[in-house]
């Protein structure tokens, strides 16, 4: 029983550590890219993502740019299902919980300042 508790705690804290790592990271990609500007999506931490966005926009525009719009956009829904089984007096009870959350991206629209 003691070993089971130790393993449960180990896996719980390992999972939390991995979750925190992935939540603090961000992914950045172009949604639209033209010769005069475009739109970039940030998935994850906005502050971490903006560092990547600034570099991407500087590279794309080959110099200065102006951010013309920033917005949060719901791009889908994520469902999580949790099941719990309890045994009490040789009777099993099972409960299921479904949680739905929106998947949100942060969109940054910009224009290049060096365009003719």
N, C-alpha and C positions, 0 to 999 in steps of 0.2 A: 504494500500500500504506500509506504514511504517513497519507494523508487518511482511509483506511478506519479506521485505529486511532484517529485523533482523533475521528471520528464515533462509533465504538463507545464510547469513554470518555465522550463528551458524553451520549449517550443513556443509558448505564449510570448516571451520576451524576444525571442529570435524573430518571430513574425512581426512584432511591433517595430523592432529595429529596421527590418527590411521595408516595412510600410512607410516609416518616417523617411527613409532614404529616397524612396521613389516619389513621395509626395513633395519633397524639397527640390527635386529635379524638374526640369521643364524641357519640352520639345518645341521647336520652332520650325515653321515651314511657310513657303510662299503659297498663298491661295491664288493670287492674281499678280502678274508681273508684266509691265509694259515698259516701253522706253522712257516714259515720263513718270513712272511711279508704280504703285501697286498696293496689295494688302497682304499682311503676314499674320499667321495664326500662332498663338502661344497656348500650349496645353501644359498645365501645371502652374508652377509659381510665376506670377507676373513679374516680380522683381528680378528673379533669376533669368527669366526669358528676355526681359528688356535689354540686358547686356548683350545677349546673342543678336537680338533684333537690331540694335544700334550698329553692330559690326556688319550684319547682312545688308542693311540699308546703305551704309557708307560704301561698301563694296559695289552694290548694284548701281548706285547713283554716281559712283566715282567722285565722291565729294559730298557737299552738304545736301540736306534734304529737310523737308518740313512734314511733321506728322499732322495730318488734317483731321483724323478721327480715330478715337479709341472706343471700343465697346465690347461688352460681354455678350456672347452669342450661345444659345442653347443648341447643341448639334446632335443630341440624342438623349437616351435614357439608359441608366445602368441599374440592373436589378441584382440584389443579393438575397439569397435564401439561407436561413439558419434553421437547423433542426435540433431539437433537444429531446432526449429520451430520459425519463426518470423512472426508477424502479422503487416502488414503495409497497412493502408487504406482498412481494411477488406479483404486483400488478404494474404493468408498464403503461405509462402515459407518454404520448408523443405530441409535441407542439411544433408548429412550423411558422416561421415569421418571414415575410417577404418585404424587403425594403427597396423602394425605387427612388433614385436620385437623378437629377438632370446631369448630363455631361456638358460642361461649359468650356468654351474656348474664349480667349481674349484676342480680338482682332484689332490690328493696327493698320490704318490706311495712311499712305504717305505720297508725297510728290517730290520728285527730284528738282533741285534748284538750279542745276546746270543744263537743263534742257533748252534747246534753241527755240 
